[in-house]
Amino acid sequence: MPPGSPPVLGGAATQLQTASADAAGSGVDLANAMVTTVWNGAIAAGGILGGLLLDHFGAGAFPWAVLALSLLALGIAFRADRHGFPPGPRMHA
């Protein structure tokens, strides 16, 4: 990966864990436990909902579900510009 390239394939979890730890301050242990629990719950929910979607609507529903989730993620990313995690102590000048 070239220098300065954005992280992909697993980088989001690491960045979220770091950002929440920075924001939590002295509550870092609780914040890390919460992120891990929610992340694992989201993985399980994705498998369950994907199975239900496949069972009830067939494979043709997946592109539409992915489009809806992608638009939701895009909206969240644009909102995070103003409301996301502030730079923590790891921010370089």
TORPA-4810 file (N, C-alpha, C, O; in nm, 3 decimals):
<nodes>
NODE_1_0.085_-0.117_0.000_0.000_0.000_0.000_0.090_0.124_0.000_0.182_0.133_0.080_M
NODE_2_0.063_0.219_-0.089_0.146_0.339_-0.096_0.133_0.424_0.030_0.029_0.423_0.095_P
NODE_3_0.238_0.498_0.066_0.230_0.585_0.184_0.116_0.685_0.169_0.095_0.741_0.061_P
NODE_4_0.044_0.706_0.277_-0.066_0.802_0.276_-0.197_0.745_0.227_-0.298_0.816_0.224_G
NODE_5_-0.199_0.616_0.189_-0.323_0.554_0.144_-0.413_0.527_0.264_-0.364_0.497_0.373_S
NODE_6_-0.545_0.538_0.244_-0.635_0.510_0.356_-0.634_0.361_0.390_-0.619_0.278_0.300_P
NODE_7_-0.651_0.327_0.518_-0.653_0.186_0.555_-0.782_0.120_0.507_-0.889_0.181_0.509_P
NODE_8_-0.772_-0.003_0.464_-0.889_-0.079_0.419_-0.882_-0.220_0.478_-0.781_-0.260_0.535_V
NODE_9_-0.991_-0.292_0.462_-0.998_-0.431_0.505_-0.958_-0.449_0.652_-0.860_-0.516_0.683_L
NODE_10_-1.034_-0.391_0.740_-1.010_-0.409_0.883_-0.962_-0.284_0.953_-0.955_-0.282_1.076_G
NODE_11_-0.928_-0.182_0.880_-0.878_-0.060_0.943_-0.985_0.016_1.019_-0.954_0.089_1.113_G
NODE_12_-1.110_0.000_0.981_-1.218_0.074_1.047_-1.231_0.034_1.193_-1.252_0.120_1.279_A
NODE_13_-1.219_-0.094_1.222_-1.232_-0.140_1.360_-1.120_-0.082_1.447_-1.145_-0.038_1.559_A
NODE_14_-1.000_-0.083_1.395_-0.887_-0.029_1.470_-0.901_0.121_1.492_-0.874_0.171_1.601_T
NODE_15_-0.944_0.192_1.389_-0.962_0.337_1.404_-1.074_0.371_1.501_-1.061_0.465_1.579_Q
NODE_16_-1.184_0.296_1.496_-1.294_0.320_1.589_-1.251_0.291_1.732_-1.285_0.367_1.823_L
NODE_17_-1.178_0.184_1.752_-1.130_0.149_1.886_-1.038_0.260_1.939_-1.049_0.298_2.055_Q
NODE_18_-0.948_0.310_1.856_-0.856_0.416_1.898_-0.930_0.546_1.926_-0.903_0.612_2.026_T
NODE_19_-1.023_0.582_1.839_-1.098_0.707_1.858_-1.183_0.702_1.983_-1.190_0.799_2.058_A
NODE_20_-1.248_0.588_2.008_-1.330_0.579_2.129_-1.243_0.579_2.254_-1.282_0.634_2.357_S
NODE_21_-1.125_0.517_2.247_-1.034_0.520_2.362_-0.987_0.661_2.390_-0.978_0.702_2.506_A
NODE_22_-0.956_0.737_2.286_-0.915_0.876_2.304_-1.028_0.959_2.367_-1.004_1.039_2.456_D
NODE_23_-1.150_0.938_2.319_-1.264_1.016_2.367_-1.304_0.977_2.509_-1.358_1.060_2.582_A
NODE_24_-1.278_0.852_2.549_-1.323_0.804_2.679_-1.239_0.854_2.796_-1.285_0.858_2.909_A
NODE_25_-1.116_0.892_2.768_-1.030_0.938_2.877_-1.004_0.828_2.978_-0.949_0.723_2.944_G
NODE_26_-1.044_0.851_3.103_-1.018_0.753_3.209_-1.112_0.632_3.200_-1.087_0.531_3.266_S
NODE_27_-1.217_0.640_3.121_-1.309_0.528_3.104_-1.275_0.441_2.986_-1.363_0.380_2.925_G
NODE_28_-1.146_0.434_2.953_-1.102_0.363_2.832_-1.136_0.214_2.837_-1.171_0.157_2.734_V
NODE_29_-1.127_0.151_2.952_-1.158_0.008_2.960_-1.304_-0.019_2.929_-1.336_-0.114_2.857_D
NODE_30_-1.393_0.063_2.981_-1.535_0.047_2.954_-1.565_0.074_2.807_-1.643_0.002_2.744_L
NODE_31_-1.503_0.178_2.752_-1.526_0.211_2.611_-1.480_0.098_2.520_-1.550_0.064_2.424_A
NODE_32_-1.365_0.039_2.548_-1.315_-0.072_2.465_-1.406_-0.194_2.476_-1.430_-0.262_2.377_N
NODE_33_-1.457_-0.221_2.596_-1.549_-0.334_2.613_-1.679_-0.310_2.536_-1.733_-0.402_2.475_A
NODE_34_-1.728_-0.186_2.540_-1.852_-0.155_2.468_-1.834_-0.167_2.317_-1.920_-0.222_2.249_M
NODE_35_-1.723_-0.117_2.265_-1.698_-0.126_2.120_-1.689_-0.272_2.078_-1.745_-0.310_1.975_V
NODE_36_-1.619_-0.353_2.154_-1.605_-0.494_2.120_-1.740_-0.566_2.123_-1.770_-0.645_2.034_T
NODE_37_-1.821_-0.538_2.224_-1.952_-0.602_2.236_-2.044_-0.561_2.121_-2.110_-0.646_2.062_T
NODE_38_-2.048_-0.433_2.090_-2.134_-0.385_1.982_-2.085_-0.438_1.848_-2.166_-0.476_1.763_V
NODE_39_-1.954_-0.442_1.827_-1.898_-0.492_1.701_-1.937_-0.639_1.681_-1.981_-0.677_1.573_W
NODE_40_-1.921_-0.721_1.785_-1.956_-0.863_1.774_-2.107_-0.880_1.754_-2.149_-0.968_1.679_N
NODE_41_-2.187_-0.798_1.820_-2.332_-0.803_1.801_-2.372_-0.766_1.659_-2.464_-0.826_1.602_G
NODE_42_-2.303_-0.669_1.602_-2.332_-0.627_1.464_-2.296_-0.738_1.365_-2.368_-0.757_1.267_A
NODE_43_-2.188_-0.809_1.389_-2.150_-0.921_1.303_-2.259_-1.029_1.309_-2.299_-1.082_1.206_I
NODE_44_-2.306_-1.061_1.430_-2.411_-1.163_1.445_-2.541_-1.116_1.380_-2.606_-1.194_1.310_A
NODE_45_-2.579_-0.992_1.403_-2.703_-0.939_1.345_-2.697_-0.938_1.193_-2.797_-0.966_1.127_A
NODE_46_-2.580_-0.908_1.136_-2.565_-0.909_0.991_-2.587_-1.049_0.934_-2.650_-1.064_0.830_G
NODE_47_-2.535_-1.151_1.001_-2.556_-1.288_0.956_-2.702_-1.329_0.966_-2.755_-1.393_0.875_G
NODE_48_-2.766_-1.294_1.076_-2.907_-1.329_1.095_-2.995_-1.257_0.994_-3.079_-1.319_0.928_I
NODE_49_-2.976_-1.126_0.981_-3.058_-1.049_0.888_-3.032_-1.089_0.743_-3.124_-1.092_0.662_L
NODE_50_-2.907_-1.118_0.710_-2.875_-1.165_0.576_-2.944_-1.298_0.545_-2.994_-1.317_0.434_G
NODE_51_-2.946_-1.388_0.642_-3.014_-1.515_0.623_-3.164_-1.497_0.606_-3.225_-1.562_0.521_G
NODE_52_-3.224_-1.408_0.686_-3.367_-1.381_0.672_-3.399_-1.316_0.537_-3.498_-1.350_0.473_L
NODE_53_-3.314_-1.223_0.496_-3.333_-1.157_0.367_-3.328_-1.258_0.253_-3.410_-1.256_0.162_L
NODE_54_-3.230_-1.346_0.259_-3.216_-1.450_0.156_-3.335_-1.545_0.157_-3.386_-1.582_0.051_L
NODE_55_-3.378_-1.583_0.276_-3.488_-1.679_0.287_-3.620_-1.621_0.237_-3.698_-1.690_0.171_D
NODE_56_-3.645_-1.495_0.269_-3.775_-1.436_0.235_-3.780_-1.369_0.097_-3.886_-1.368_0.033_H
NODE_57_-3.670_-1.314_0.050_-3.673_-1.237_-0.074_-3.579_-1.290_-0.183_-3.590_-1.248_-0.298_F
NODE_58_-3.490_-1.379_-0.150_-3.396_-1.434_-0.248_-3.273_-1.347_-0.264_-3.262_-1.239_-0.207_G
NODE_59_-3.180_-1.398_-0.344_-3.051_-1.331_-0.362_-3.063_-1.196_-0.432_-2.975_-1.112_-0.418_A
NODE_60_-3.171_-1.175_-0.509_-3.189_-1.048_-0.580_-3.210_-0.929_-0.488_-3.200_-0.815_-0.532_G
NODE_61_-3.240_-0.954_-0.360_-3.260_-0.845_-0.265_-3.129_-0.789_-0.211_-3.126_-0.677_-0.160_A
NODE_62_-3.021_-0.866_-0.222_-2.894_-0.822_-0.164_-2.839_-0.693_-0.225_-2.794_-0.607_-0.150_F
NODE_63_-2.840_-0.676_-0.358_-2.788_-0.549_-0.411_-2.864_-0.427_-0.358_-2.804_-0.323_-0.332_P
NODE_64_-2.996_-0.440_-0.341_-3.075_-0.328_-0.289_-3.046_-0.302_-0.142_-3.042_-0.188_-0.097_W
NODE_65_-3.026_-0.410_-0.067_-2.991_-0.394_0.074_-2.853_-0.329_0.088_-2.833_-0.243_0.174_A
NODE_66_-2.759_-0.371_0.003_-2.624_-0.311_0.006_-2.630_-0.164_-0.033_-2.561_-0.081_0.026_V
NODE_67_-2.712_-0.130_-0.132_-2.727_0.010_-0.172_-2.783_0.093_-0.057_-2.734_0.202_-0.029_L
NODE_68_-2.887_0.042_0.010_-2.947_0.115_0.123_-2.846_0.134_0.236_-2.836_0.243_0.293_A
NODE_69_-2.771_0.029_0.268_-2.671_0.040_0.376_-2.557_0.133_0.336_-2.504_0.205_0.420_L
NODE_70_-2.519_0.132_0.209_-2.412_0.221_0.161_-2.455_0.367_0.169_-2.376_0.453_0.208_S
NODE_71_-2.579_0.395_0.131_-2.629_0.532_0.141_-2.638_0.577_0.286_-2.608_0.692_0.318_L
NODE_72_-2.680_0.487_0.375_-2.683_0.519_0.517_-2.542_0.550_0.569_-2.523_0.647_0.642_L
NODE_73_-2.445_0.466_0.532_-2.307_0.488_0.575_-2.252_0.619_0.520_-2.179_0.690_0.590_A
NODE_74_-2.285_0.652_0.396_-2.241_0.778_0.337_-2.299_0.897_0.413_-2.229_0.995_0.439_L
NODE_75_-2.426_0.888_0.447_-2.488_0.995_0.526_-2.423_1.012_0.662_-2.401_1.124_0.707_G
NODE_76_-2.392_0.901_0.727_-2.325_0.907_0.858_-2.186_0.967_0.843_-2.144_1.047_0.926_I
NODE_77_-2.114_0.929_0.738_-1.979_0.982_0.717_-1.982_1.133_0.696_-1.896_1.204_0.748_A
NODE_78_-2.079_1.182_0.621_-2.088_1.328_0.601_-2.124_1.400_0.730_-2.074_1.510_0.755_F
NODE_79_-2.210_1.341_0.813_-2.245_1.402_0.941_-2.127_1.399_1.038_-2.113_1.487_1.123_R
NODE_80_-2.043_1.296_1.026_-1.930_1.282_1.117_-1.828_1.394_1.098_-1.744_1.416_1.185_A
NODE_81_-1.834_1.463_0.986_-1.743_1.575_0.963_-1.758_1.679_1.074_-1.660_1.739_1.117_D
NODE_82_-1.881_1.700_1.119_-1.906_1.799_1.225_-1.925_1.736_1.361_-1.897_1.799_1.463_R
NODE_83_-1.973_1.611_1.363_-2.013_1.551_1.490_-1.932_1.426_1.526_-1.968_1.357_1.621_H
NODE_84_-1.826_1.397_1.455_-1.747_1.277_1.481_-1.650_1.297_1.596_-1.659_1.395_1.670_G
NODE_85_-1.560_1.203_1.610_-1.460_1.209_1.717_-1.361_1.321_1.692_-1.310_1.334_1.581_F
NODE_86_-1.333_1.402_1.793_-1.229_1.506_1.777_-1.090_1.439_1.780_-1.075_1.329_1.832_P
NODE_87_-0.990_1.506_1.723_-0.854_1.449_1.728_-0.810_1.430_1.873_-0.832_1.516_1.959_P
NODE_88_-0.748_1.315_1.899_-0.701_1.284_2.033_-0.554_1.310_2.049_-0.494_1.379_1.966_G
NODE_89_-0.494_1.256_2.154_-0.352_1.280_2.182_-0.260_1.219_2.076_-0.141_1.253_2.073_P
NODE_90_-0.309_1.133_1.990_-0.225_1.074_1.887_-0.214_1.162_1.763_-0.142_1.129_1.669_R
NODE_91_-0.285_1.275_1.761_-0.284_1.367_1.647_-0.148_1.436_1.638_-0.101_1.494_1.736_M
NODE_92_-0.087_1.431_1.520_0.043_1.496_1.499_0.021_1.637_1.445_-0.072_1.661_1.369_H
NODE_93_0.108_1.727_1.483_0.095_1.866_1.437_0.145_1.882_1.296_0.143_1.992_1.242_A
</nodes>
